[in-house]
Amino acid sequence: MVADPEPVNVRRAAALTSLVGAVLASGCGPGPVYHWGHYEPLVYEMYAHPGKAEPAQQIDELTEDIATAQSKNRPVPPGVHAHLGYMHLQQGNAMAAREQFEIEKRLFPESTVFMDRLLSQMTAQ
């Protein structure tokens, strides 16, 4: 009499399921790619409560976030340098704004068209 092969396959499937479950439960997946810092709350605050998140405060917090990201060897998300540049522009510091827009372009080439448009509008003024 030959043994039924089905129990072996069932055992293998159960073992594989247990292994996958253990790996997923261990949380060994990659962490967040970007260091978000204060970026999302600042943007929300700026639009939800105009005037509450002053440009100077945002510049300080975003600059701190960029330094923290660098110390952790993680990038900041797309838009941080563009937003920081916009805040510098709001403060009348066109040179710092231009620098941040150029950094955004270099780090995120998909933003080039938008950043170039902002830079050309700055030059036209």
C-alpha positions in Angstrom: 0.0 0.0 0.0 1.4 3.4 -1.0 1.0 6.4 1.3 -1.1 9.3 0.1 1.1 12.2 -1.0 -1.5 14.8 0.0 -0.5 15.0 3.7 3.1 15.9 2.7 1.8 18.8 0.5 -0.5 20.0 3.3 2.3 19.9 5.8 4.6 21.8 3.4 1.9 24.4 2.8 1.3 24.8 6.6 5.0 25.1 7.2 5.4 27.7 4.4 2.4 29.7 5.8 3.9 29.6 9.3 7.2 30.8 8.0 5.6 33.7 6.0 3.5 34.6 9.0 6.6 34.7 11.3 8.5 36.9 8.8 5.7 39.3 8.5 5.1 39.4 12.3 8.7 40.1 13.0 8.5 43.4 11.1 11.7 42.9 9.3 10.6 44.9 6.3 12.3 48.2 5.4 11.4 51.3 7.4 10.2 54.5 5.9 12.3 55.7 3.0 12.1 59.4 3.8 12.6 61.4 7.0 9.3 63.4 7.0 9.9 65.4 10.2 7.6 68.4 10.5 6.9 68.7 6.7 3.3 67.3 6.6 2.1 69.0 9.7 3.5 72.4 8.5 1.9 72.1 5.1 -1.4 71.2 6.7 -1.2 74.0 9.2 -0.3 76.5 6.5 -3.4 75.7 4.5 -5.9 74.8 7.3 -5.0 77.8 9.5 -3.5 80.5 7.3 -1.2 82.8 9.2 -0.6 80.4 12.1 2.5 78.7 10.7 4.7 81.7 10.0 7.4 81.4 7.2 10.2 82.0 9.7 8.9 79.1 11.9 8.6 76.9 8.9 12.1 77.7 7.7 13.5 76.8 11.2 11.6 73.5 11.4 12.4 72.4 7.8 16.0 73.3 8.2 16.1 71.2 11.3 14.4 68.4 9.6 16.9 68.4 6.7 19.8 68.3 9.2 18.2 65.5 11.1 17.6 63.5 7.9 21.3 64.0 6.9 22.4 62.8 10.4 20.3 59.7 9.9 21.5 59.2 6.4 17.9 59.4 5.0 16.5 61.7 2.4 13.8 64.2 2.9 10.6 63.6 0.8 9.9 65.4 -2.4 8.7 68.9 -1.9 10.6 69.8 1.3 13.2 71.8 -0.5 10.6 73.4 -2.7 8.5 74.3 0.3 11.5 75.7 2.1 12.4 77.7 -1.0 8.9 79.1 -1.0 9.1 80.1 2.6 12.4 81.9 1.9 10.7 83.7 -0.9 7.9 84.7 1.4 10.6 86.2 3.7 12.1 88.1 0.7 15.3 86.0 0.5 15.4 85.2 -3.2 18.9 83.8 -3.1 18.0 81.2 -0.5 14.8 80.4 -2.4 16.7 79.9 -5.6 19.2 77.6 -3.9 16.4 75.4 -2.4 14.6 75.2 -5.8 17.8 74.0 -7.4 18.3 71.4 -4.7 14.7 70.2 -5.3 15.5 69.8 -9.0 18.7 67.9 -8.4 17.2 65.5 -5.9 13.8 65.0 -7.7 14.3 65.5 -11.5 10.5 65.0 -11.9 10.1 68.5 -10.4 12.3 70.2 -12.9 9.5 71.7 -15.0 7.8 73.2 -12.0 11.0 74.4 -10.4 12.2 76.0 -13.6 8.8 77.8 -13.9 9.2 79.2 -10.4 12.8 80.2 -11.1 11.9 81.9 -14.4 9.1 83.8 -12.6 11.6 85.0 -10.0 13.9 86.2 -12.7 11.1 88.0 -14.5 10.3 90.1 -11.4 
